[in-house]
């Protein structure tokens, strides 16, 4: 049973639908329970695809960093506190650029 929430913003309702679908709820059940139309369902699908793309990108970056570490190459990073880019070497040394 889906908890029906009175959403103030349409985007919140779409995000809720996305989370329900990703947690395994039946798509048609979510659609009918939240009174979503075709356009809403397309928007939910886009949100899901965006999340999947973001996750694939994150994994690709992690893999690239791991590969550089294995090869003993420096990794380009950004220090938010100093607001400067730096190279991090395998020995932990930082060289700000």
Buried (B, 14 or more C-beta within 10 A) or exposed (E): EEEEEEEEEEEEBBBBBBBBBEEEBEBEEBBEBBEBEEEBBEBBBEBBEEEEEEEEEEEEEEEEBEEBEEEEEBBEEEEEEEEEEBBBEEEEEEEEE
